[in-house]
Amino acid sequence: MTDASDDSSAGDARGAPALPALRETIEQYGLGAKKSLGQHFLLDLNITRKIARLAAVEAGETVLEIGPGPGGLTRALLDAGARVSAVERDRRCLEALAELGRHYPGQLVVTEADALRVDETALAGAAVPVKIVANLPYNISTELLLKWLKAGPALWSVMALMFQKEVADRILAGPGSRTYGRLSVMAQAASRPSRGFDLPARAFTPPPKVASSVVLFHPPREDPGALGALETVTQAAFSQRRKMLRSSLKGVFGAALGPALDKAGARETQRAEELSVAQFRSLARALTSPAA
């Protein structure tokens, strides 16, 4: 996604002229949402402020935002006193964001870039770890999340991210659920995710075909270990989720599969959806240190 729905203007307690309503900004700069960029704008400032509160954004903090679009969520973050480093691929939005930056001098820096290729650590500089707060473009939300999970607490202290509800359900699913999969294991191994709140499709402009959810991520309580190995194991296991582990993981472990499963407390006749996150982490450790 990017930011969408109920429109209201943002005043300024410092006495500066009020910003135009977000719908006026969209009309002024011709910022109709592009399906190719996964854009669905969130314009209700009550909702965007709720997201900022969920992330406990405070004055003086640095926040990384991806896909600000016309700046709905950006306004809420700036109103909270944050310094916002925003990454926007859609060049049409840059002038509107520049106007927003003039309203909040020294608080907003916008980088025109593809979020999948940008170096977030370089953008944050000495402010790392930062909070990442974003209404993510639908079409790259999972890729971005995996990228940030691998970067870990060295990059972020908290993430508050908007997803399609079905993606949020996958992130939060537990073993045995039909939605439990690779994303569930990766997210729960590399962070502590929790559901913030859900939003109906009508909250966005244009309305998507599905509901959305904000998910809050905190750093894991312990070192998640080798996430690259975990990704390899989960990809193999869940790409053939109806197969038993003796089949789905054979190509990854070879002859070492039996001992690895024993260490994880798993059976070769089980399927991927039956294993806990801790068991998958054990398998990842066995892959990186087979003799351990």
N, C-alpha and C positions, 0 to 999 in steps of 0.2 A: 504494500500500500504506500501511500504518502499521506498527507493530511486531508475531514469532511462533514458536516451537515448543518446544524443550526448556526446561524450567523450572528455575530455581535461584535461591536467595535471595542477596542481597548483604549481606555483612558489612561492617563499618567498622573500619579499622585504628585509628581514633581512640577506639575503645572504646564507641561509641554502640550501642544495641540494633540487632540486625540487622533489616533490612527484611523484611517477609513475602515469600515466594516470589511471583513474578509471577502465577502461576495463582491463588494465594490472593487477590491484589489484584483480579484480574478477577472472581472469584466474589464477593468482598466488595462490590464496587461495581457489580456487574451490567453488566460491560463486554463483553458479547458483540459480536464484530465485526459491523459493519454493511456489507452489500454496497453499499448506496447511497453510502457514503463511501469505497469502495474499500479497506476495511480488511482487512489480513492481518497479525496481530501476530507479531513476532519476539521470542521470549522466552528464547532460549538466550543466556546472558550471555557464553559463550565466543565466539559469533559477533558479538555487539554490541561486545565489547571488540576484536575483530579489525577491525571497521569503524573504531573510534576510533583504533586504531594505524595503519591505512591512511591516515587523514587526518592522522596525526602530531599529534594533539591533545595539548596540553601544559597544565600548570597555569597558571592565570591568563588563558588565552586566552578570547575570547568566541566561542561557537559558536551558530549559528542552526539550530534543528531544526524541521522541519515535520511535523505529525502525530505527536506523541509517543505518542498512545494511552495505554496503561497505564504507559508509561515504561521499556520494556526498553532501548532504545538510550540513553535519557536517563540511566539509571543508569550506563552505561559511560562516558558523557561526563563525568558528575559525578565518578565514581571517578577519572577522569584529572585532575581538578582544574580542569576548565573552568567558566567562567560560561556557562550555557545560557539563551538566549532562545528559548523554545518557542512555536510558534503552533499552537493546537488548536481545531478547529471543533466537535468533539463535546463538548458540555457535560457529558456523563456522566463524562468523564475528568478533569474539573477537580479534583474532590475528591481523587482518587487522586494526581494530580500535586502538589496542595497538601501532602499527606502526605510526598511525596518531597522537596519543598522544605524542609519542617521538618527533615528528616534531613540536608540539606545547606544549612544556613542561609547566606543571602547569595549562593548560587550559581545559583539557578533563578528565572527570571521567566517566567510563562506568560501569553500573550495569547490571549483567546478571539476568533478572527477567521477569516475565509475567506482562505486563503493566497494566492489569486489576486488579492485586493484589498488585502492588507496592504502597508504601506510598510516594506520591510525596512531601508532606510537609517535611517529614524526609530527602528526598534526597536534597531538596533545602536548608534546615536548616535556618540559619539566613538571607539568601538571599531573602526569600519570601517577597512580591509576585514576581514571576519570569515571564519571557516570555516563552510561550510554542510554539515551532515551530517544525512542524513535517509533514512528508509525511506519513500519517497514513496507517497501514495495512488495506486493504479493509474490511476484515472480522470482525474487532472489532472497526471500526471507530465511529459508532454511540454510542456504549457502552462507549467508552473512552470520547467522547464529553459530554454525560450526566453525567458521573462521574465528569468531570472538571467543568461543569456548576453548579453542586450541591456544589462543593467546593468553587466556587465563587472567588471574588477578594482577599480573604484571601490567595489564592494560586497563582493566576495569575493576571498580569496587562494587558497583551495583549496575544492573541493566533492567530497564523497564521497556518492554518491546511489545508492539501490537502485531498480532498474527491473525490469519484466518482461524476461526475457532477450531476447526478440525486439526490444524497444525498444533495449536495449543494443547488439544486433547492428546495428541501423540507425544508431545514433550512431557506431559505429566502422567502418562499411563503407567500402570504397574504390570508385573508379570501376570500372564494369563488373560490379559485384555486383548481384544482383537486389534486395538490401536497401539499396543506395545510393540516397539520396534527399535531399529538402529538409532533413531533420533531420541527416543526415550532414554536409552542406555547412555548415549553420549552426553545428553543434557544433565542427567542425574548423576553421572560420574564426575563431570567437570564443573558442576554448580549445584545450588539448592534452589530449584525452580518452584514457584507457587503461583496460583492464579490470582491476579489482581481483581479484575472484573470483566464481564462480558458486555458486548455492545451489539445491538441489532443492526442489520444492514442499512436501515433507514437513517442511521447516524452519520452516514457518509454521503459524499457527493462526488461522482454518481454512486448510488447504492450498489454494492457488490451483490453477488447472488447468494452469499453466505454470511453468517454472523461472524463477529470478530472477538478476540480476547486479548487483554493485556496480561502479559506474564512477567513476573518479577523474578530476577535471578540474583542470588547472593553467591559469593565464592564458596567452594566446597570446604568442609571442615577438615579434610585431610588431603594430602597430595593425591591427585587422581592417577598418577603414574603415566605411563606412555600412552598418550591419546592416539598416536598414530597406529600403534599396535591394536588398540581397542577398536579403532575405526576399521582396520583390516578384518578383525575377528567378527565384528557385528555385521559388516557388509556381507561377508560370506555366509554367516548364519541366517540372516534375515532375507537374503536374496532367494533362499530356498527354504522358506520358513515352514513349509509342510513336510520337509524331509527331516529325518532324525539327524542328530549331531554327527553320528558316525559317517554320514554321507556329506552333509553340508560343510563340515570342517576338515574333512580328509585332505583336501587340496591345500589347506593352510598349514596343518600340523604334520601331515604324513604319519610316520610311525610313532611320533611323539604325542599323538592325540590321546591315547589311552591314559598315560601318566598325567597329562594336562587336565583331563576331565576328572581324574581321581583327586588331584589337588584342589580342584574347584568344587568338589562334592557333587559333581554332576554325572549323569549316566549317558552312555552313548545312544541309548534309545530315546532320550528326551528330545524335544524340539526347542528351537530358539526361544519361543515365547514363554517357555516354562522356567527359564533361568533368570535369576536375580541380577541386578546391577553388580553386586559384589562378586558373583560367580563369573560374570563376563570380565570383570577387572582381573580376577585370578587367571583366567585364560590369557588375557593380554600380557600379564607378567610372565606367564609360562612361555609365551611366544618370543618375548624379548630376552628371557634368561632361562632357556630350557633346562639348564643343569641345576637351577636354584631349587 
